[in-house]
C-alpha cells in the first residue's frame, strides 16, 4: 500500500516537519513562510502559498495562516 505522506511532492517535507523539526523550529518555519509570502505579495498569491504548505502538513498550513 502506498503511504500518502511519502508518494508525492509533499511527503518528504511533511515528514521533515512532523518528525525532525522541534516545535520551535516549526514556529520559525511558519514565521519565515509568512514573512516571505506577505512582503509586497498579492493576497491571492499569499493564499496559494498557505494552501501549498497545508498540503505539506495541515498543521503547518494552519500555523502559517494564523501568523
PyMOL Python script that loads the backbone (N, CA, C, O; Angstrom):
from pymol import cmd

cmd.read_pdbstr("""\
ATOM      1  N   UNK A   1       0.837  -1.175   0.000  1.00  0.00           N
ATOM      2  CA  UNK A   1       0.000   0.000   0.000  1.00  0.00           C
ATOM      3  C   UNK A   1       0.886   1.243   0.000  1.00  0.00           C
ATOM      4  O   UNK A   1       1.913   1.268   0.679  1.00  0.00           O
ATOM      5  N   UNK A   2       0.509   2.255  -0.740  1.00  0.00           N
ATOM      6  CA  UNK A   2       1.288   3.477  -0.848  1.00  0.00           C
ATOM      7  C   UNK A   2       1.004   4.395   0.332  1.00  0.00           C
ATOM      8  O   UNK A   2      -0.151   4.633   0.683  1.00  0.00           O
ATOM      9  N   UNK A   3       2.064   4.904   0.937  1.00  0.00           N
ATOM     10  CA  UNK A   3       1.932   5.848   2.037  1.00  0.00           C
ATOM     11  C   UNK A   3       1.587   7.223   1.463  1.00  0.00           C
ATOM     12  O   UNK A   3       2.370   7.764   0.682  1.00  0.00           O
ATOM     13  N   UNK A   4       0.445   7.802   1.823  1.00  0.00           N
ATOM     14  CA  UNK A   4       0.043   9.087   1.241  1.00  0.00           C
ATOM     15  C   UNK A   4       0.965  10.230   1.629  1.00  0.00           C
ATOM     16  O   UNK A   4       0.938  11.283   0.992  1.00  0.00           O
ATOM     17  N   UNK A   5       1.784  10.047   2.662  1.00  0.00           N
ATOM     18  CA  UNK A   5       2.673  11.119   3.080  1.00  0.00           C
ATOM     19  C   UNK A   5       4.031  11.095   2.384  1.00  0.00           C
ATOM     20  O   UNK A   5       4.809  12.037   2.534  1.00  0.00           O
ATOM     21  N   UNK A   6       4.332  10.051   1.632  1.00  0.00           N
ATOM     22  CA  UNK A   6       5.654   9.988   1.027  1.00  0.00           C
ATOM     23  C   UNK A   6       5.638   9.782  -0.480  1.00  0.00           C
ATOM     24  O   UNK A   6       6.703   9.784  -1.097  1.00  0.00           O
ATOM     25  N   UNK A   7       4.477   9.606  -1.097  1.00  0.00           N
ATOM     26  CA  UNK A   7       4.431   9.263  -2.511  1.00  0.00           C
ATOM     27  C   UNK A   7       4.046  10.446  -3.397  1.00  0.00           C
ATOM     28  O   UNK A   7       3.417  10.264  -4.439  1.00  0.00           O
ATOM     29  N   UNK A   8       4.418  11.648  -2.988  1.00  0.00           N
ATOM     30  CA  UNK A   8       4.159  12.822  -3.807  1.00  0.00           C
ATOM     31  C   UNK A   8       5.184  13.897  -3.464  1.00  0.00           C
ATOM     32  O   UNK A   8       6.126  13.643  -2.712  1.00  0.00           O
ATOM     33  N   UNK A   9       5.006  15.088  -4.008  1.00  0.00           N
ATOM     34  CA  UNK A   9       5.958  16.170  -3.779  1.00  0.00           C
ATOM     35  C   UNK A   9       5.912  16.718  -2.352  1.00  0.00           C
ATOM     36  O   UNK A   9       6.792  17.482  -1.955  1.00  0.00           O
ATOM     37  N   UNK A  10       4.910  16.341  -1.593  1.00  0.00           N
ATOM     38  CA  UNK A  10       4.743  16.897  -0.268  1.00  0.00           C
ATOM     39  C   UNK A  10       5.162  15.937   0.846  1.00  0.00           C
ATOM     40  O   UNK A  10       5.257  16.346   2.003  1.00  0.00           O
ATOM     41  N   UNK A  11       5.409  14.697   0.522  1.00  0.00           N
ATOM     42  CA  UNK A  11       5.703  13.692   1.537  1.00  0.00           C
ATOM     43  C   UNK A  11       6.969  13.954   2.322  1.00  0.00           C
ATOM     44  O   UNK A  11       6.948  13.946   3.553  1.00  0.00           O
ATOM     45  N   UNK A  12       8.072  14.185   1.630  1.00  0.00           N
ATOM     46  CA  UNK A  12       9.331  14.388   2.345  1.00  0.00           C
ATOM     47  C   UNK A  12       9.328  15.658   3.184  1.00  0.00           C
ATOM     48  O   UNK A  12       9.751  15.615   4.340  1.00  0.00           O
ATOM     49  N   UNK A  13       8.862  16.801   2.644  1.00  0.00           N
ATOM     50  CA  UNK A  13       8.839  17.970   3.526  1.00  0.00           C
ATOM     51  C   UNK A  13       7.864  17.805   4.691  1.00  0.00           C
ATOM     52  O   UNK A  13       8.103  18.331   5.778  1.00  0.00           O
ATOM     53  N   UNK A  14       6.769  17.078   4.470  1.00  0.00           N
ATOM     54  CA  UNK A  14       5.835  16.820   5.560  1.00  0.00           C
ATOM     55  C   UNK A  14       6.469  15.975   6.649  1.00  0.00           C
ATOM     56  O   UNK A  14       6.299  16.249   7.837  1.00  0.00           O
ATOM     57  N   UNK A  15       7.198  14.950   6.243  1.00  0.00           N
ATOM     58  CA  UNK A  15       7.898  14.105   7.217  1.00  0.00           C
ATOM     59  C   UNK A  15       8.941  14.906   7.982  1.00  0.00           C
ATOM     60  O   UNK A  15       9.090  14.739   9.193  1.00  0.00           O
ATOM     61  N   UNK A  16       9.656  15.763   7.290  1.00  0.00           N
ATOM     62  CA  UNK A  16      10.646  16.614   7.946  1.00  0.00           C
ATOM     63  C   UNK A  16       9.968  17.477   9.005  1.00  0.00           C
ATOM     64  O   UNK A  16      10.448  17.582  10.134  1.00  0.00           O
ATOM     65  N   UNK A  17       8.856  18.088   8.635  1.00  0.00           N
ATOM     66  CA  UNK A  17       8.147  18.949   9.578  1.00  0.00           C
ATOM     67  C   UNK A  17       7.639  18.164  10.787  1.00  0.00           C
ATOM     68  O   UNK A  17       7.808  18.599  11.926  1.00  0.00           O
ATOM     69  N   UNK A  18       7.026  17.024  10.542  1.00  0.00           N
ATOM     70  CA  UNK A  18       6.406  16.247  11.625  1.00  0.00           C
ATOM     71  C   UNK A  18       7.410  15.477  12.474  1.00  0.00           C
ATOM     72  O   UNK A  18       7.217  15.345  13.682  1.00  0.00           O
ATOM     73  N   UNK A  19       8.473  14.970  11.868  1.00  0.00           N
ATOM     74  CA  UNK A  19       9.335  14.012  12.548  1.00  0.00           C
ATOM     75  C   UNK A  19      10.713  14.541  12.941  1.00  0.00           C
ATOM     76  O   UNK A  19      11.379  13.960  13.798  1.00  0.00           O
ATOM     77  N   UNK A  20      11.143  15.635  12.321  1.00  0.00           N
ATOM     78  CA  UNK A  20      12.504  16.110  12.572  1.00  0.00           C
ATOM     79  C   UNK A  20      12.520  17.454  13.294  1.00  0.00           C
ATOM     80  O   UNK A  20      13.262  17.624  14.261  1.00  0.00           O
ATOM     81  N   UNK A  21      11.727  18.391  12.848  1.00  0.00           N
ATOM     82  CA  UNK A  21      11.760  19.729  13.420  1.00  0.00           C
ATOM     83  C   UNK A  21      11.130  19.750  14.811  1.00  0.00           C
ATOM     84  O   UNK A  21      10.128  19.082  15.064  1.00  0.00           O
ATOM     85  N   UNK A  22      11.732  20.526  15.700  1.00  0.00           N
ATOM     86  CA  UNK A  22      11.146  20.751  17.018  1.00  0.00           C
ATOM     87  C   UNK A  22       9.959  21.713  16.865  1.00  0.00           C
ATOM     88  O   UNK A  22       9.760  22.287  15.795  1.00  0.00           O
ATOM     89  N   UNK A  23       9.182  21.886  17.922  1.00  0.00           N
ATOM     90  CA  UNK A  23       8.074  22.838  17.879  1.00  0.00           C
ATOM     91  C   UNK A  23       8.580  24.251  17.583  1.00  0.00           C
ATOM     92  O   UNK A  23       7.957  24.994  16.824  1.00  0.00           O
ATOM     93  N   UNK A  24       9.690  24.607  18.176  1.00  0.00           N
ATOM     94  CA  UNK A  24      10.273  25.930  17.930  1.00  0.00           C
ATOM     95  C   UNK A  24      10.686  26.071  16.471  1.00  0.00           C
ATOM     96  O   UNK A  24      10.439  27.104  15.849  1.00  0.00           O
ATOM     97  N   UNK A  25      11.319  25.028  15.925  1.00  0.00           N
ATOM     98  CA  UNK A  25      11.711  25.061  14.515  1.00  0.00           C
ATOM     99  C   UNK A  25      10.487  25.191  13.617  1.00  0.00           C
ATOM    100  O   UNK A  25      10.520  25.912  12.620  1.00  0.00           O
ATOM    101  N   UNK A  26       9.402  24.491  13.968  1.00  0.00           N
ATOM    102  CA  UNK A  26       8.162  24.584  13.199  1.00  0.00           C
ATOM    103  C   UNK A  26       7.581  25.988  13.237  1.00  0.00           C
ATOM    104  O   UNK A  26       7.083  26.484  12.226  1.00  0.00           O
ATOM    105  N   UNK A  27       7.642  26.629  14.399  1.00  0.00           N
ATOM    106  CA  UNK A  27       7.177  28.015  14.502  1.00  0.00           C
ATOM    107  C   UNK A  27       8.032  28.938  13.639  1.00  0.00           C
ATOM    108  O   UNK A  27       7.510  29.825  12.962  1.00  0.00           O
ATOM    109  N   UNK A  28       9.328  28.729  13.666  1.00  0.00           N
ATOM    110  CA  UNK A  28      10.222  29.546  12.837  1.00  0.00           C
ATOM    111  C   UNK A  28       9.926  29.340  11.356  1.00  0.00           C
ATOM    112  O   UNK A  28       9.905  30.299  10.585  1.00  0.00           O
ATOM    113  N   UNK A  29       9.699  28.098  10.962  1.00  0.00           N
ATOM    114  CA  UNK A  29       9.378  27.818   9.561  1.00  0.00           C
ATOM    115  C   UNK A  29       8.098  28.538   9.154  1.00  0.00           C
ATOM    116  O   UNK A  29       8.056  29.181   8.105  1.00  0.00           O
ATOM    117  N   UNK A  30       7.059  28.437   9.970  1.00  0.00           N
ATOM    118  CA  UNK A  30       5.796  29.114   9.668  1.00  0.00           C
ATOM    119  C   UNK A  30       6.000  30.618   9.585  1.00  0.00           C
ATOM    120  O   UNK A  30       5.467  31.270   8.687  1.00  0.00           O
ATOM    121  N   UNK A  31       6.756  31.163  10.503  1.00  0.00           N
ATOM    122  CA  UNK A  31       7.038  32.599  10.503  1.00  0.00           C
ATOM    123  C   UNK A  31       7.794  33.014   9.242  1.00  0.00           C
ATOM    124  O   UNK A  31       7.495  34.051   8.650  1.00  0.00           O
ATOM    125  N   UNK A  32       8.768  32.210   8.834  1.00  0.00           N
ATOM    126  CA  UNK A  32       9.523  32.507   7.617  1.00  0.00           C
ATOM    127  C   UNK A  32       8.635  32.442   6.378  1.00  0.00           C
ATOM    128  O   UNK A  32       8.747  33.276   5.479  1.00  0.00           O
ATOM    129  N   UNK A  33       7.758  31.451   6.339  1.00  0.00           N
ATOM    130  CA  UNK A  33       6.835  31.330   5.202  1.00  0.00           C
ATOM    131  C   UNK A  33       5.994  32.596   5.089  1.00  0.00           C
ATOM    132  O   UNK A  33       5.884  33.185   4.013  1.00  0.00           O
ATOM    133  N   UNK A  34       5.408  33.006   6.197  1.00  0.00           N
ATOM    134  CA  UNK A  34       4.554  34.188   6.199  1.00  0.00           C
ATOM    135  C   UNK A  34       5.366  35.437   5.874  1.00  0.00           C
ATOM    136  O   UNK A  34       4.916  36.286   5.106  1.00  0.00           O
ATOM    137  N   UNK A  35       6.532  35.550   6.442  1.00  0.00           N
ATOM    138  CA  UNK A  35       7.367  36.720   6.177  1.00  0.00           C
ATOM    139  C   UNK A  35       7.677  36.891   4.705  1.00  0.00           C
ATOM    140  O   UNK A  35       7.635  38.007   4.186  1.00  0.00           O
ATOM    141  N   UNK A  36       7.984  35.814   4.037  1.00  0.00           N
ATOM    142  CA  UNK A  36       8.325  35.886   2.620  1.00  0.00           C
ATOM    143  C   UNK A  36       7.093  36.028   1.738  1.00  0.00           C
ATOM    144  O   UNK A  36       7.159  36.635   0.670  1.00  0.00           O
ATOM    145  N   UNK A  37       5.978  35.474   2.179  1.00  0.00           N
ATOM    146  CA  UNK A  37       4.771  35.482   1.343  1.00  0.00           C
ATOM    147  C   UNK A  37       3.906  36.716   1.559  1.00  0.00           C
ATOM    148  O   UNK A  37       2.883  36.877   0.894  1.00  0.00           O
ATOM    149  N   UNK A  38       4.304  37.586   2.479  1.00  0.00           N
ATOM    150  CA  UNK A  38       3.452  38.741   2.767  1.00  0.00           C
ATOM    151  C   UNK A  38       4.102  40.082   2.446  1.00  0.00           C
ATOM    152  O   UNK A  38       3.465  41.126   2.584  1.00  0.00           O
ATOM    153  N   UNK A  39       5.332  40.066   2.029  1.00  0.00           N
ATOM    154  CA  UNK A  39       6.036  41.317   1.746  1.00  0.00           C
ATOM    155  C   UNK A  39       5.813  41.748   0.307  1.00  0.00           C
ATOM    156  O   UNK A  39       6.548  41.343  -0.594  1.00  0.00           O
ATOM    157  N   UNK A  40       4.794  42.572   0.097  1.00  0.00           N
ATOM    158  CA  UNK A  40       4.511  43.083  -1.239  1.00  0.00           C
ATOM    159  C   UNK A  40       3.958  42.043  -2.188  1.00  0.00           C
ATOM    160  O   UNK A  40       4.053  42.205  -3.404  1.00  0.00           O
ATOM    161  N   UNK A  41       3.384  40.978  -1.657  1.00  0.00           N
ATOM    162  CA  UNK A  41       2.853  39.890  -2.473  1.00  0.00           C
ATOM    163  C   UNK A  41       1.339  40.030  -2.540  1.00  0.00           C
ATOM    164  O   UNK A  41       0.691  40.338  -1.540  1.00  0.00           O
ATOM    165  N   UNK A  42       0.786  39.804  -3.714  1.00  0.00           N
ATOM    166  CA  UNK A  42      -0.664  39.852  -3.907  1.00  0.00           C
ATOM    167  C   UNK A  42      -1.345  38.883  -2.940  1.00  0.00           C
ATOM    168  O   UNK A  42      -0.860  37.768  -2.751  1.00  0.00           O
ATOM    169  N   UNK A  43      -2.456  39.285  -2.327  1.00  0.00           N
ATOM    170  CA  UNK A  43      -3.150  38.403  -1.378  1.00  0.00           C
ATOM    171  C   UNK A  43      -3.546  37.047  -1.968  1.00  0.00           C
ATOM    172  O   UNK A  43      -3.568  36.050  -1.247  1.00  0.00           O
ATOM    173  N   UNK A  44      -3.853  36.994  -3.246  1.00  0.00           N
ATOM    174  CA  UNK A  44      -4.180  35.708  -3.867  1.00  0.00           C
ATOM    175  C   UNK A  44      -2.975  34.778  -3.884  1.00  0.00           C
ATOM    176  O   UNK A  44      -3.113  33.567  -3.708  1.00  0.00           O
ATOM    177  N   UNK A  45      -1.806  35.345  -4.094  1.00  0.00           N
ATOM    178  CA  UNK A  45      -0.578  34.550  -4.078  1.00  0.00           C
ATOM    179  C   UNK A  45      -0.316  34.049  -2.661  1.00  0.00           C
ATOM    180  O   UNK A  45       0.043  32.889  -2.463  1.00  0.00           O
ATOM    181  N   UNK A  46      -0.496  34.929  -1.678  1.00  0.00           N
ATOM    182  CA  UNK A  46      -0.315  34.534  -0.288  1.00  0.00           C
ATOM    183  C   UNK A  46      -1.239  33.381   0.072  1.00  0.00           C
ATOM    184  O   UNK A  46      -0.819  32.432   0.734  1.00  0.00           O
ATOM    185  N   UNK A  47      -2.491  33.456  -0.357  1.00  0.00           N
ATOM    186  CA  UNK A  47      -3.442  32.370  -0.095  1.00  0.00           C
ATOM    187  C   UNK A  47      -2.973  31.073  -0.742  1.00  0.00           C
ATOM    188  O   UNK A  47      -3.112  30.000  -0.155  1.00  0.00           O
ATOM    189  N   UNK A  48      -2.421  31.165  -1.943  1.00  0.00           N
ATOM    190  CA  UNK A  48      -1.895  29.986  -2.623  1.00  0.00           C
ATOM    191  C   UNK A  48      -0.707  29.387  -1.897  1.00  0.00           C
ATOM    192  O   UNK A  48      -0.563  28.166  -1.832  1.00  0.00           O
ATOM    193  N   UNK A  49       0.142  30.242  -1.353  1.00  0.00           N
ATOM    194  CA  UNK A  49       1.302  29.775  -0.593  1.00  0.00           C
ATOM    195  C   UNK A  49       0.838  29.010   0.649  1.00  0.00           C
ATOM    196  O   UNK A  49       1.369  27.944   0.961  1.00  0.00           O
ATOM    197  N   UNK A  50      -0.143  29.553   1.346  1.00  0.00           N
ATOM    198  CA  UNK A  50      -0.653  28.882   2.544  1.00  0.00           C
ATOM    199  C   UNK A  50      -1.268  27.536   2.175  1.00  0.00           C
ATOM    200  O   UNK A  50      -1.063  26.548   2.880  1.00  0.00           O
ATOM    201  N   UNK A  51      -2.015  27.488   1.084  1.00  0.00           N
ATOM    202  CA  UNK A  51      -2.611  26.224   0.648  1.00  0.00           C
ATOM    203  C   UNK A  51      -1.531  25.204   0.295  1.00  0.00           C
ATOM    204  O   UNK A  51      -1.661  24.021   0.607  1.00  0.00           O
ATOM    205  N   UNK A  52      -0.469  25.665  -0.356  1.00  0.00           N
ATOM    206  CA  UNK A  52       0.652  24.783  -0.685  1.00  0.00           C
ATOM    207  C   UNK A  52       1.213  24.139   0.581  1.00  0.00           C
ATOM    208  O   UNK A  52       1.422  22.926   0.623  1.00  0.00           O
ATOM    209  N   UNK A  53       1.459  24.956   1.620  1.00  0.00           N
ATOM    210  CA  UNK A  53       2.028  24.433   2.855  1.00  0.00           C
ATOM    211  C   UNK A  53       1.036  23.578   3.617  1.00  0.00           C
ATOM    212  O   UNK A  53       1.445  22.708   4.386  1.00  0.00           O
ATOM    213  N   UNK A  54      -0.263  23.801   3.425  1.00  0.00           N
ATOM    214  CA  UNK A  54      -1.263  22.905   4.030  1.00  0.00           C
ATOM    215  C   UNK A  54      -1.154  21.507   3.436  1.00  0.00           C
ATOM    216  O   UNK A  54      -1.431  20.516   4.112  1.00  0.00           O
ATOM    217  N   UNK A  55      -0.754  21.430   2.185  1.00  0.00           N
ATOM    218  CA  UNK A  55      -0.582  20.116   1.558  1.00  0.00           C
ATOM    219  C   UNK A  55       0.642  19.411   2.121  1.00  0.00           C
ATOM    220  O   UNK A  55       0.679  18.182   2.184  1.00  0.00           O
ATOM    221  N   UNK A  56       1.635  20.176   2.526  1.00  0.00           N
ATOM    222  CA  UNK A  56       2.802  19.585   3.181  1.00  0.00           C
ATOM    223  C   UNK A  56       2.375  19.022   4.530  1.00  0.00           C
ATOM    224  O   UNK A  56       2.682  17.876   4.860  1.00  0.00           O
ATOM    225  N   UNK A  57       1.667  19.833   5.305  1.00  0.00           N
ATOM    226  CA  UNK A  57       1.132  19.385   6.593  1.00  0.00           C
ATOM    227  C   UNK A  57       0.018  20.341   6.999  1.00  0.00           C
ATOM    228  O   UNK A  57       0.231  21.553   7.028  1.00  0.00           O
ATOM    229  N   UNK A  58      -1.166  19.820   7.313  1.00  0.00           N
ATOM    230  CA  UNK A  58      -2.286  20.693   7.677  1.00  0.00           C
ATOM    231  C   UNK A  58      -1.975  21.630   8.855  1.00  0.00           C
ATOM    232  O   UNK A  58      -2.398  22.786   8.859  1.00  0.00           O
ATOM    233  N   UNK A  59      -1.245  21.133   9.836  1.00  0.00           N
ATOM    234  CA  UNK A  59      -0.904  21.978  10.984  1.00  0.00           C
ATOM    235  C   UNK A  59       0.039  23.106  10.571  1.00  0.00           C
ATOM    236  O   UNK A  59      -0.120  24.237  11.030  1.00  0.00           O
ATOM    237  N   UNK A  60       1.000  22.822   9.726  1.00  0.00           N
ATOM    238  CA  UNK A  60       1.918  23.850   9.245  1.00  0.00           C
ATOM    239  C   UNK A  60       1.161  24.918   8.474  1.00  0.00           C
ATOM    240  O   UNK A  60       1.403  26.111   8.655  1.00  0.00           O
ATOM    241  N   UNK A  61       0.245  24.491   7.615  1.00  0.00           N
ATOM    242  CA  UNK A  61      -0.574  25.462   6.886  1.00  0.00           C
ATOM    243  C   UNK A  61      -1.397  26.306   7.823  1.00  0.00           C
ATOM    244  O   UNK A  61      -1.549  27.508   7.600  1.00  0.00           O
ATOM    245  N   UNK A  62      -1.934  25.704   8.871  1.00  0.00           N
ATOM    246  CA  UNK A  62      -2.719  26.462   9.850  1.00  0.00           C
ATOM    247  C   UNK A  62      -1.839  27.446  10.606  1.00  0.00           C
ATOM    248  O   UNK A  62      -2.249  28.577  10.866  1.00  0.00           O
ATOM    249  N   UNK A  63      -0.634  27.019  10.958  1.00  0.00           N
ATOM    250  CA  UNK A  63       0.304  27.937  11.627  1.00  0.00           C
ATOM    251  C   UNK A  63       0.633  29.125  10.729  1.00  0.00           C
ATOM    252  O   UNK A  63       0.651  30.268  11.185  1.00  0.00           O
ATOM    253  N   UNK A  64       0.887  28.856   9.474  1.00  0.00           N
ATOM    254  CA  UNK A  64       1.212  29.930   8.538  1.00  0.00           C
ATOM    255  C   UNK A  64       0.007  30.865   8.355  1.00  0.00           C
ATOM    256  O   UNK A  64       0.174  32.083   8.305  1.00  0.00           O
ATOM    257  N   UNK A  65      -1.180  30.311   8.258  1.00  0.00           N
ATOM    258  CA  UNK A  65      -2.383  31.127   8.093  1.00  0.00           C
ATOM    259  C   UNK A  65      -2.618  31.995   9.324  1.00  0.00           C
ATOM    260  O   UNK A  65      -3.004  33.158   9.210  1.00  0.00           O
ATOM    261  N   UNK A  66      -2.384  31.423  10.492  1.00  0.00           N
ATOM    262  CA  UNK A  66      -2.592  32.156  11.736  1.00  0.00           C
ATOM    263  C   UNK A  66      -1.602  33.321  11.862  1.00  0.00           C
ATOM    264  O   UNK A  66      -1.963  34.406  12.319  1.00  0.00           O
ATOM    265  N   UNK A  67      -0.368  33.086  11.457  1.00  0.00           N
ATOM    266  CA  UNK A  67       0.667  34.119  11.569  1.00  0.00           C
ATOM    267  C   UNK A  67       0.418  35.230  10.572  1.00  0.00           C
ATOM    268  O   UNK A  67       1.185  36.191  10.514  1.00  0.00           O
TER     269      UNK A  67
END
""", "prot")
cmd.dss("prot")
cmd.show_as("cartoon", "prot")
cmd.util.cbc("prot")
cmd.orient("prot")
